[in-house]
Amino acid sequence: MRNLQNLLFAALGGVLMGLTPDPFSQWWLAWIALIPLWMLAQKLKVKDAIAMGAMWGFCYHGMALFWITTVHPMEWMGVPWWTSFWIATLVWLLITAWGAVLSGLWAAGMSLFTQKLNVASRVIIACAMFSGLEIVWSWGPLYWTALGFTQSPHDLLLLQISRISGQQTMTTAIVAINGLFAEILLHRTWSERRRYAIAAISLLIAIAGYGVWEMQGDRMASGNGQAIKSGIIQGNFPNALTVKPKGWEIAVNNYTNGYEKLAQLGAEMIVTPETAISFLYPNYDARREPFDLAVKKYRVPVWLGGFGTTRNPNAEDPNNYTNSLFLIDGSDKILGQYDKVRLVPVGEYIPFKPLLGNLIRRLSPLRGEVDAGSSEQLVDTPWGRFIVGICYESAYPATFRFQAAAGGRLILSASNNSHFASYMSAQHHAQDVARAIESDRWAVRATNTGYSGFVDPNGRTIWLSDINTYETHMETVYLRDTKTLYVMWGDWLTPLLCISSIAIYVKHRLTV
């Protein structure tokens, strides 16, 4: 009975954290949602703490990532209805379970290392473990629901601290505040409770004060960088039509008409979504000719989402290709190119190919595989160097930080998203808002079905499209050369916390 109560208490915390991102958007709950797991980890043995952490993580990640199941049905790709259902469900369960493993490990570490420490030491170690586990998580192919992500795009004031050491700064703050609140409940004397309440409130005030200071500057002033009139085309092209000739015709017409409209309005650069016109480029294709002729006529540079021939000399299959953005202006020259680095398992490549290759080939519509671009590629344009991401690369801060540190002046994010629920698009927008704040850059987001938009360096959304609509829009954005502490030094906070934690624990063991 006691174990069941503990599991329900842990589940409550996970559900509260699951309510923070879209579609619920209750971001403020993140500052109390870890309290149940913190309290349980201070009372339970390691084995029981792991179970509590796994329950908390399953509820949080399961709720936040439930949009993955909306990829079903995939009958348009030739996958039978029931097969599609089980694929979507299995992928959701696997990704959720991975998140549950991480929170289970954190709870185990809290039980094993912090129960006999003072509160200050406990908070430092807790922050180090959570941030460290998230960093390890980000090394893998599936990464989305970091704690810091829960505050975007609604809590812009507190999100400004991510300029200091990236997303892990916000994760650290959330863990620390939750821990101090939990300690208020764990201690019985009013003097101790008052001390931890003052510490938590003071930390929140300090974070908010930093946010106010950062948001005072006029980030849209022309003096902040070179101005450029940028246009977005949201093609609203259902994925089910990508395998049909009529669908290709619709896509070409939508993007050709949108390009001509924005060019006539005076756009200096136009951005299309991921795989907007899904033919090989620069190969000539008669089906794409109306778009090519429009670009030759107006000569306004456009970022075209499409596929390119592999640039990997070690590619195993000559049918392999890249998911790319090409900057073209109607000349015979490609002005810039970015090849997607973070590929979608099953959808773009076959994971664990020796074990699962034959099975996935039967289930997947892939013919050949998408080759990943170089993780160190830099994109130079006529306006200077840009920061570019395709699809869910938006969830990987290090990818954007690398390009910003190398001189990237503007963020371009291109994605499809049309096969998922609308709240997935809202979460994707939240990821790009966070990347804009961390790097102090404007962001131009072009998506197929929404939400496309323009974001300023403080994370304020200047314009946001509707969902499942065809739209074009133009805004003036600015190319910036500033560098935040995060851009210059990377995530320096997590290693510092880890080193401090080791020193604290060693000192504790030596004095026992």
SVG drawing of the C-alpha trace seen along z (x, -y; Angstrom):
<svg xmlns="http://www.w3.org/2000/svg" viewBox="-6 -52 45 61">
<polyline fill="none" stroke="black" stroke-width="0.4" points="0.0,0.0 2.8,-2.4 4.6,-1.7 1.4,-2.4 1.0,-5.7 4.6,-6.6 4.1,-5.7 1.0,-7.8 2.9,-10.7 5.7,-10.4 3.2,-10.1 1.5,-13.3 4.8,-15.2 5.4,-13.7 1.9,-14.7 2.4,-18.2 5.6,-18.4 3.7,-16.9 1.3,-19.8 4.1,-22.4 4.6,-22.2 1.9,-22.7 -0.9,-21.9 -1.4,-22.6 1.2,-25.4 1.2,-25.4 4.9,-26.3 4.8,-27.5 4.1,-24.0 7.7,-23.1 8.8,-25.0 7.0,-22.6 6.6,-19.4 9.9,-17.8 9.1,-18.3 7.4,-14.8 10.3,-13.0 12.8,-15.0 11.0,-14.2 10.7,-10.5 14.4,-10.2 15.4,-11.5 13.4,-8.8 13.7,-5.7 16.4,-3.1 18.0,-3.2 15.9,-0.4 12.6,-2.0 13.9,-5.5 14.6,-4.1 11.0,-3.0 9.7,-6.4 12.0,-8.2 10.9,-5.9 7.2,-6.6 7.8,-10.3 9.7,-10.2 7.1,-8.0 4.3,-10.4 6.3,-13.5 7.8,-12.3 4.8,-10.2 2.5,-13.3 4.9,-15.7 5.8,-13.3 2.4,-11.9 2.3,-13.8 4.6,-11.1 1.6,-8.7 -0.2,-11.1 2.1,-10.0 -0.4,-7.2 -2.0,-6.3 0.8,-5.9 -1.2,-4.2 -0.2,-6.9 3.3,-5.5 2.1,-2.0 2.1,-0.9 -1.0,1.0 -3.3,-0.6 -2.6,1.9 1.1,2.0 1.2,-1.8 -0.6,-1.8 1.8,0.5 4.8,-1.3 3.6,-4.6 2.7,-3.1 6.0,-1.3 8.1,-4.3 6.2,-6.4 6.7,-3.8 10.5,-3.4 11.2,-7.1 9.1,-7.6 10.9,-4.7 14.3,-6.3 13.2,-9.4 12.0,-7.3 15.4,-5.7 17.0,-9.1 14.8,-10.3 15.1,-6.9 18.9,-7.2 18.6,-10.7 16.4,-9.5 18.8,-6.7 21.7,-9.1 19.7,-11.3 19.0,-8.4 22.5,-7.1 24.6,-10.2 22.6,-13.0 20.5,-11.7 23.1,-12.5 24.3,-15.8 23.4,-19.3 20.8,-21.1 23.3,-23.2 25.4,-20.2 22.3,-18.3 21.1,-21.0 24.4,-21.3 24.7,-17.5 21.0,-17.3 21.6,-20.0 24.8,-18.4 23.2,-15.0 20.1,-16.2 22.1,-18.5 24.7,-15.8 22.1,-13.2 20.5,-15.6 23.8,-16.2 24.4,-12.5 20.8,-12.2 21.5,-14.9 24.4,-12.8 21.8,-10.3 19.4,-10.4 16.3,-11.3 16.2,-14.4 13.4,-16.8 12.0,-17.2 14.8,-18.7 13.5,-20.5 14.7,-23.8 12.4,-23.3 9.3,-23.5 9.6,-27.3 9.6,-28.1 8.0,-30.1 5.7,-31.4 8.2,-32.2 10.5,-34.6 11.6,-36.6 13.2,-33.6 14.4,-32.0 16.9,-34.8 19.3,-33.1 19.9,-30.5 22.3,-33.1 24.7,-32.3 25.3,-28.6 22.6,-27.4 19.5,-25.2 21.2,-23.6 21.1,-26.9 17.3,-26.7 17.4,-23.0 19.7,-23.8 17.4,-26.6 14.3,-24.4 16.0,-21.6 17.4,-24.0 14.1,-25.8 12.2,-22.5 14.8,-21.2 14.5,-24.3 10.7,-24.1 10.9,-20.4 13.3,-21.0 10.7,-23.4 8.3,-20.4 11.0,-18.0 12.1,-20.1 10.0,-20.7 11.4,-23.8 10.1,-27.2 13.6,-28.6 14.8,-26.0 11.7,-26.4 12.0,-30.1 15.7,-29.8 14.9,-27.6 11.8,-29.7 14.0,-32.8 16.7,-31.0 14.1,-29.9 12.4,-33.2 15.8,-35.1 17.0,-32.8 13.8,-33.4 14.0,-37.1 17.6,-37.1 16.7,-35.1 13.8,-37.4 16.0,-40.5 18.5,-39.2 15.7,-38.7 14.4,-42.2 17.9,-43.6 18.3,-41.5 14.9,-42.5 15.3,-46.2 17.4,-46.7 15.5,-47.3 16.5,-44.1 14.7,-45.3 16.7,-48.5 18.4,-48.9 21.7,-49.6 21.7,-46.0 22.8,-44.6 22.4,-44.6 18.7,-44.6 17.3,-42.2 13.7,-41.8 13.0,-38.1 10.0,-36.2 8.5,-32.9 6.3,-30.5 4.2,-28.1 3.1,-25.7 0.5,-23.7 1.2,-20.6 -0.1,-17.3 2.5,-14.6 0.0,-12.1 0.3,-14.0 4.1,-13.7 3.8,-10.3 1.3,-11.4 2.0,-13.3 -0.9,-15.7 0.7,-16.5 4.0,-17.4 2.1,-19.8 0.3,-21.4 3.6,-21.9 5.4,-23.5 2.4,-25.9 2.1,-26.8 5.8,-27.7 6.1,-29.4 3.1,-31.6 4.4,-32.4 7.9,-33.2 6.5,-35.6 4.3,-37.4 7.2,-37.9 9.6,-38.9 7.2,-41.6 6.8,-42.9 10.5,-43.5 11.8,-40.5 15.6,-40.2 15.6,-36.6 12.9,-33.9 12.7,-30.7 10.8,-27.5 10.2,-24.6 12.0,-21.3 11.5,-19.3 9.3,-22.0 9.8,-20.7 11.0,-17.2 13.0,-16.6 16.8,-16.2 18.6,-19.4 20.4,-20.8 19.4,-18.1 17.0,-19.4 13.4,-18.3 10.6,-19.4 8.1,-19.2 10.0,-21.9 10.5,-24.2 7.8,-26.8 9.6,-27.5 13.0,-27.6 11.7,-30.0 10.3,-32.3 13.6,-32.4 15.4,-33.2 13.0,-36.0 13.1,-37.8 16.6,-36.7 15.7,-37.0 17.7,-34.4 15.5,-31.6 16.3,-28.8 14.7,-25.8 14.0,-22.7 14.7,-19.5 16.9,-16.5 20.5,-16.6 22.9,-13.9 25.0,-12.6 28.2,-14.4 29.6,-11.6 32.4,-9.9 32.0,-6.8 28.3,-6.3 27.4,-2.7 24.5,-3.1 24.7,-5.3 20.9,-5.8 21.6,-7.7 20.7,-11.4 20.7,-14.4 17.8,-16.3 19.0,-19.8 18.4,-23.5 19.8,-25.1 20.3,-28.9 19.7,-29.7 19.1,-32.8 18.4,-31.6 22.0,-31.4 23.9,-28.2 25.5,-28.5 24.4,-27.3 25.0,-30.2 24.8,-28.1 23.8,-24.6 23.0,-22.9 22.6,-19.1 20.5,-17.9 22.7,-16.3 20.2,-14.9 18.2,-12.3 14.9,-10.7 15.4,-7.0 13.3,-4.7 12.0,-7.7 15.4,-8.8 17.8,-6.0 17.8,-2.5 19.0,-2.3 20.8,0.8 21.0,1.9 22.7,5.3 19.9,6.3 16.8,4.5 17.7,3.7 15.5,6.3 12.5,5.7 12.6,2.0 13.1,2.1 9.8,4.0 8.0,1.5 9.6,-1.7 9.0,-3.5 12.7,-4.4 14.5,-3.7 18.1,-4.2 18.8,-6.2 19.3,-9.9 23.0,-10.6 23.7,-12.9 25.5,-16.1 28.7,-17.0 28.2,-18.0 30.9,-20.7 29.4,-22.2 29.2,-26.0 26.9,-27.8 28.2,-30.9 25.9,-33.2 26.1,-36.6 25.1,-38.2 27.7,-36.3 27.5,-33.1 24.1,-31.7 23.0,-29.3 20.8,-26.6 18.7,-23.7 16.3,-21.3 13.4,-19.5 14.0,-18.4 17.6,-19.7 15.9,-22.6 16.0,-20.5 19.9,-20.3 21.3,-23.5 24.9,-22.5 24.3,-22.4 23.1,-26.0 25.8,-27.1 28.6,-25.7 27.4,-27.7 26.8,-30.8 30.3,-30.6 31.7,-30.3 30.1,-33.6 26.5,-32.7 24.5,-35.9 20.9,-34.6 19.0,-31.4 17.1,-29.7 14.9,-26.8 13.0,-24.7 10.7,-21.8 7.8,-19.8 5.6,-18.7 2.6,-18.1 2.1,-14.6 1.9,-15.4 -0.7,-17.0 -0.7,-20.8 0.7,-20.9 3.9,-19.3 4.3,-22.3 3.8,-24.5 6.5,-22.6 8.8,-22.9 8.3,-26.7 9.2,-26.6 12.5,-24.9 13.5,-27.6 12.5,-30.4 14.9,-28.9 17.7,-28.7 17.2,-32.4 17.5,-33.5 20.6,-31.4 22.5,-32.7 21.1,-36.3 20.0,-35.9 16.9,-36.5 15.2,-33.3 13.3,-32.8 11.1,-29.6 9.6,-28.2 7.3,-25.1 5.0,-23.3 1.8,-23.5 2.6,-25.7 3.7,-27.3 6.0,-29.4 7.2,-32.7 9.8,-35.3 11.4,-35.4 13.6,-38.2 16.7,-37.7 14.7,-37.9 12.4,-35.1 9.5,-37.4 7.5,-36.1 7.1,-39.0 4.7,-37.0 3.3,-33.5 1.3,-31.7 -1.9,-29.8 -1.9,-26.0 -2.8,-24.1 -3.0,-27.2 -1.2,-28.4 0.6,-31.6 3.3,-34.0 4.7,-36.7 7.6,-39.2 9.4,-40.8 12.6,-42.8 15.1,-40.9 18.7,-41.8 22.0,-40.0 23.8,-40.1 27.4,-39.5 27.0,-39.6 28.1,-36.6 26.5,-35.5 28.5,-33.7 26.9,-30.5 28.1,-31.0 31.6,-31.9 32.1,-29.3 29.4,-26.7 27.8,-24.8 30.4,-25.6 27.9,-25.4 27.4,-21.6 31.1,-20.7 31.5,-23.2 28.6,-21.6 29.9,-18.1 33.4,-19.0 31.9,-20.7 29.7,-17.7 32.6,-15.3 34.6,-17.5 31.6,-17.8 31.0,-14.1 34.7,-13.2 34.9,-15.6 31.8,-14.1 33.2,-10.6 36.5,-11.6 34.8,-13.2 32.4,-10.3"/>
</svg>
